[in-house]
Amino acid sequence: MSSAAYPHHRVLTDVLPGERVRDVVLSVGFAVAIAVSAQLFFYLPGNPVPVTGQTFAVLVGAIVLGRTRAAAGALLYLAVGAAGVPWFTAAGPHTLGYIVGFVVAAAVVGAMVRRLGSRTPLQVIGAMAVGNLLIWAFGAAGLALVLGLSATEAVATGVVPFLFGDAVKLLAAAAAVPAAWKLVDRVERR
């Protein structure tokens, strides 16, 4: 189906001027935001995967930036970290699946909000739920490969302990993004 068959919804950062410069600055800023959110982490007892703010940063960033800017920023985060800049968490190679999942989720979630919008809590919840599923799938697959875990063990280690926290992040975004749109609408009406 062609993209013309779907409505084109704006994302929040579309209201900023200077298209090319805006896209580069926003993508680089997004990579830095993911990196900053990676530095604030803690471990659950007995779990090798840290709890971070990265899923929130990645998914809200994708909703706010759209597919192209968000995917570029997430890919930049991955590339710069792989090149040796110490901005990944201290977790190690077993979390690489999650980071790859950030790139995929950023692209998919950003595309979803372009097609379906992000002005209502339900739209944000739907987009973030899909994004979380993608991140969990890539993260669990990475754990299974690197640590030699079965699929069940990988899900038990890399998904289940994070369900509650990711649900809280989802609800926070479902409140924040529509509120931001209301503010933008008020400013644009002036």
C-alpha positions as CSV (number, residue, x, y, z in Angstrom):
1,M,0.0,0.0,0.0
2,S,1.4,3.4,-0.8
3,S,2.1,6.0,1.9
4,A,-0.4,8.3,0.1
5,A,-3.2,5.9,1.4
6,Y,-2.4,7.0,5.0
7,P,-2.8,10.4,6.5
8,H,0.4,12.3,7.4
9,H,0.4,13.4,11.0
10,R,2.9,15.9,12.3
11,V,5.1,15.0,15.2
12,L,5.9,17.6,17.9
13,T,9.3,18.6,16.5
14,D,7.8,19.5,13.1
15,V,6.9,22.9,14.6
16,L,10.6,23.9,14.7
17,P,11.9,25.9,11.7
18,G,15.0,25.1,9.5
19,E,14.4,21.6,8.2
20,R,17.9,20.2,7.5
21,V,19.6,21.8,10.5
22,R,16.7,20.9,12.7
23,D,16.9,17.3,11.6
24,V,20.6,17.0,12.3
25,V,20.4,18.8,15.6
26,L,17.5,16.8,16.8
27,S,19.0,13.5,15.7
28,V,22.3,14.3,17.5
29,G,20.4,15.5,20.5
30,F,18.4,12.3,20.6
31,A,21.6,10.2,20.6
32,V,22.9,12.3,23.5
33,A,19.6,11.9,25.3
34,I,19.7,8.2,25.0
35,A,23.3,8.3,26.3
36,V,22.4,10.4,29.3
37,S,19.5,8.1,30.1
38,A,22.0,5.2,30.0
39,Q,24.2,6.8,32.7
40,L,21.4,6.7,35.3
41,F,21.1,3.0,36.0
42,F,20.8,0.4,38.8
43,Y,20.7,-3.4,38.8
44,L,18.0,-5.6,40.2
45,P,19.4,-8.3,42.5
46,G,20.8,-11.2,40.5
47,N,20.0,-9.6,37.1
48,P,22.8,-8.8,34.6
49,V,20.6,-6.2,32.8
50,P,20.4,-2.7,34.3
51,V,17.3,-0.7,34.8
52,T,17.7,2.6,32.9
53,G,15.6,5.4,31.5
54,Q,16.6,4.4,28.0
55,T,13.3,2.8,26.9
56,F,11.5,5.9,27.9
57,A,14.0,8.2,26.1
58,V,13.9,6.0,23.0
59,L,10.2,5.6,22.7
60,V,9.2,9.2,23.7
61,G,11.9,10.4,21.4
62,A,10.5,8.4,18.5
63,I,7.0,9.7,19.2
64,V,8.3,13.3,19.3
65,L,10.8,13.1,16.5
66,G,9.2,10.7,14.0
67,R,10.8,7.8,12.1
68,T,13.7,9.4,10.3
69,R,15.1,11.6,13.0
70,A,14.6,9.0,15.7
71,A,16.1,6.1,13.8
72,A,19.1,8.3,12.8
73,G,19.6,9.3,16.4
74,A,19.3,5.8,17.8
75,L,21.7,4.5,15.0
76,L,24.1,7.3,15.9
77,Y,24.0,6.3,19.6
78,L,24.8,2.7,18.6
79,A,27.6,3.7,16.2
80,V,29.3,6.1,18.5
81,G,29.1,3.6,21.4
82,A,30.4,0.8,19.2
83,A,33.3,3.1,18.2
84,G,34.4,3.3,21.8
85,V,32.7,6.3,23.3
86,P,31.8,5.1,26.9
87,W,28.2,6.1,26.8
88,F,26.6,2.7,27.0
89,T,25.7,1.5,30.6
90,A,28.3,-0.6,32.4
91,A,26.3,-3.8,31.5
92,G,28.4,-5.2,28.7
93,P,27.9,-7.0,25.4
94,H,24.9,-9.0,26.6
95,T,22.8,-5.8,26.4
96,L,23.7,-5.1,22.7
97,G,20.4,-6.7,21.7
98,Y,18.5,-4.0,23.5
99,I,20.5,-1.2,21.8
100,V,19.8,-2.7,18.4
101,G,16.2,-2.9,19.5
102,F,16.3,0.8,20.2
103,V,17.1,1.5,16.5
104,V,14.3,-0.8,15.3
105,A,11.8,0.5,17.8
106,A,12.6,4.2,17.1
107,A,12.0,3.6,13.4
108,V,8.8,1.6,13.9
109,V,7.3,3.9,16.6
110,G,8.2,7.0,14.7
111,A,6.5,5.6,11.6
112,M,3.5,4.6,13.6
113,V,2.9,8.1,15.0
114,R,3.3,9.6,11.5
115,R,0.4,7.4,10.3
116,L,-1.7,7.2,13.4
117,G,-0.9,10.3,15.4
118,S,0.2,10.9,18.9
119,R,-2.3,13.4,20.3
120,T,-4.3,11.0,22.5
121,P,-3.2,8.8,25.4
122,L,-4.4,5.7,23.5
123,Q,-2.2,6.6,20.4
124,V,0.8,7.0,22.7
125,I,0.1,3.8,24.6
126,G,-0.3,1.8,21.4
127,A,3.0,3.2,19.9
128,M,4.9,2.6,23.1
129,A,3.5,-0.9,23.6
130,V,4.7,-1.9,20.1
131,G,8.1,-0.2,20.8
132,N,8.5,-2.0,24.1
133,L,7.7,-5.4,22.5
134,L,10.4,-4.8,19.9
135,I,13.0,-3.7,22.4
136,W,12.2,-6.7,24.6
137,A,12.4,-9.1,21.7
138,F,15.8,-7.9,20.5
139,G,17.0,-7.7,24.1
140,A,15.9,-11.2,25.0
141,A,17.4,-12.5,21.8
142,G,20.7,-10.8,22.6
143,L,20.7,-12.3,26.1
144,A,20.0,-15.7,24.7
145,L,22.8,-15.5,22.2
146,V,25.5,-13.9,24.3
147,L,24.7,-15.7,27.6
148,G,23.6,-19.0,26.1
149,L,20.1,-18.8,27.7
150,S,17.0,-20.6,26.5
151,A,14.2,-18.4,25.2
152,T,12.3,-18.9,28.4
153,E,15.3,-18.0,30.5
154,A,16.0,-14.9,28.4
155,V,12.5,-13.6,28.7
156,A,12.5,-14.4,32.5
157,T,15.8,-12.4,32.8
158,G,15.4,-9.7,30.2
159,V,11.7,-8.9,30.0
160,V,9.7,-9.9,33.0
161,P,11.6,-7.9,35.6
162,F,11.1,-4.8,33.5
163,L,7.4,-5.0,32.8
164,F,6.2,-2.9,35.8
165,G,8.8,-0.1,35.2
166,D,8.1,0.0,31.5
167,A,4.3,0.2,32.2
168,V,5.0,3.2,34.4
169,K,7.1,4.8,31.7
170,L,4.3,4.2,29.2
171,L,1.7,5.9,31.4
172,A,4.0,8.8,32.0
173,A,4.4,9.3,28.3
174,A,0.6,8.9,27.7
175,A,0.1,11.8,29.9
176,A,3.0,14.0,28.8
177,V,2.8,13.8,25.0
178,P,-0.9,14.7,24.6
179,A,-0.3,17.5,27.1
180,A,2.6,18.8,25.0
181,W,0.3,18.8,21.9
182,K,-2.3,20.8,23.8
183,L,0.4,23.4,24.6
184,V,1.6,23.5,21.0
185,D,-2.0,23.9,19.8
186,R,-2.5,26.9,22.2
187,V,0.7,28.5,21.0
188,E,-0.1,28.0,17.3
189,R,-3.6,29.6,17.7
190,R,-2.1,32.8,19.0
